[in-house]
Amino acid sequence: MKINFNKLDKLSRYKIISNLIVPRPIAWISTFSNNNSINLAPFSYFTPLSSEPPTLIVSIGHKKDSSQKDTLKNLRERKRASIVISTPQQTKALNATGASLEYGESEFDKFKIESETINRDYPPTPKDSKIIFFCQYLKEVELEGSKTVPVILEIDEVFIADNLIDKENLKSSFTDVVARVGNSYYKLGDEIDIEN
Ligand SMILES: Cc1cc2nc3c(=O)[nH]c(=O)nc-3n(C[C@H](O)[C@H](O)[C@H](O)COP(=O)(O)O)c2cc1C
């Protein structure tokens, strides 16, 4: 079966992309709102972009009323983000934070997610998060004719739980992560041994 993307509507394109470009990592993004409450939301149109400069890219859509999502507003105005790579134990909370709340209402409060501050210059993150990238808004990419806004974030610092990193060679065996396939959540499977 071959499908011409030009003949598909937006939802069908979403279904094909999100079910076939898999697994997608999920950025659980914490940002400062203007009333200093902390916003938290998941984004799976997310990927590393470059190691030099160290950058990530996340594609942010719009709210039902066409206004900007809180995460985008906060990135534009407050510039800083803490991005958690979440574990399967955090999936219920992660999924809950996909809800659209009033601007300034914190998902931490609404969904009773305990927070902690690992880095005082960046937004707090869900307690016991294992991997956190502390980032700054760098720039947006214009996608002509689209309401989706790809945002490039530069990584300033990373937090890695001590038991997940070999400090000598910076190798990490962190595979206890949540990924997105279509609208479902998955854990990573087995490592492939290419010698056998
Ligand atoms: C697992 C998951 C992945 C998501 N990925 C994206 C995404 O890549 N881009 C996007 O605009 N919305 C995505 N969403 C929807 C947003 O999380 C949702 O619109 C949320 O309300 C945005 O929150 P905010 O307004 O506080 O920024 C995703 C939702 C879930 C549950």
The ligand as an SDF file (V2000), in Angstrom:
LIG
                    3D

 31 33  0  0  0  0  0  0  0  0999 V2000
    2.2520   11.6140   25.4810 C   0  0  0  0  0  0  0  0  0  0  0  0
    1.7950   12.9160   24.9020 C   0  0  0  0  0  0  0  0  0  0  0  0
    2.5390   13.5120   23.8900 C   0  0  0  0  0  0  0  0  0  0  0  0
    2.1460   14.7440   23.3650 C   0  0  0  0  0  0  0  0  0  0  0  0
    2.9060   15.3090   22.3850 N   0  0  0  0  0  0  0  0  0  0  0  0
    2.5950   16.5470   21.9300 C   0  0  0  0  0  0  0  0  0  0  0  0
    3.4290   17.1910   20.9510 C   0  0  0  0  0  0  0  0  0  0  0  0
    4.4490   16.6740   20.5080 O   0  0  0  0  0  0  0  0  0  0  0  0
    3.0620   18.4410   20.5400 N   0  0  0  0  0  0  0  0  0  0  0  0
    1.9520   19.0660   21.0420 C   0  0  0  0  0  0  0  0  0  0  0  0
    1.6810   20.2180   20.6650 O   0  0  0  0  0  0  0  0  0  0  0  0
    1.1600   18.4710   21.9590 N   0  0  0  0  0  0  0  0  0  0  0  0
    1.4570   17.2420   22.4200 C   0  0  0  0  0  0  0  0  0  0  0  0
    0.6790   16.6490   23.3620 N   0  0  0  0  0  0  0  0  0  0  0  0
   -0.4700   17.3990   23.8930 C   0  0  0  0  0  0  0  0  0  0  0  0
   -0.0180   18.3890   24.9660 C   0  0  0  0  0  0  0  0  0  0  0  0
    0.6440   17.7220   26.0400 O   0  0  0  0  0  0  0  0  0  0  0  0
   -1.2690   19.1020   25.5020 C   0  0  0  0  0  0  0  0  0  0  0  0
   -1.7850   19.9220   24.4790 O   0  0  0  0  0  0  0  0  0  0  0  0
   -1.0420   19.9010   26.7460 C   0  0  0  0  0  0  0  0  0  0  0  0
   -2.2860   20.3600   27.2340 O   0  0  0  0  0  0  0  0  0  0  0  0
   -0.1540   21.1080   26.5190 C   0  0  0  0  0  0  0  0  0  0  0  0
   -0.0420   21.7510   27.7600 O   0  0  0  0  0  0  0  0  0  0  0  0
    0.2670   23.2700   27.9580 P   0  0  0  0  0  0  0  0  0  0  0  0
   -0.8550   24.1020   27.3610 O   0  0  0  0  0  0  0  0  0  0  0  0
    0.3600   23.3740   29.4460 O   0  0  0  0  0  0  0  0  0  0  0  0
    1.5780   23.5460   27.2680 O   0  0  0  0  0  0  0  0  0  0  0  0
    1.0000   15.4000   23.8660 C   0  0  0  0  0  0  0  0  0  0  0  0
    0.2380   14.7850   24.8690 C   0  0  0  0  0  0  0  0  0  0  0  0
    0.6220   13.5540   25.3780 C   0  0  0  0  0  0  0  0  0  0  0  0
   -0.2030   12.9270   26.4760 C   0  0  0  0  0  0  0  0  0  0  0  0
  1  2  1  0
  2  3  1  0
  2 30  2  0
  3  4  2  0
  4  5  1  0
  4 28  1  0
  5  6  2  0
  6  7  1  0
  6 13  1  0
  7  8  2  0
  7  9  1  0
  9 10  1  0
 10 11  2  0
 10 12  1  0
 12 13  2  0
 13 14  1  0
 14 15  1  0
 14 28  1  0
 15 16  1  0
 16 17  1  0
 16 18  1  0
 18 19  1  0
 18 20  1  0
 20 21  1  0
 20 22  1  0
 22 23  1  0
 23 24  1  0
 24 25  2  0
 24 26  1  0
 24 27  1  0
 28 29  2  0
 29 30  1  0
 30 31  1  0
M  END
$$$$
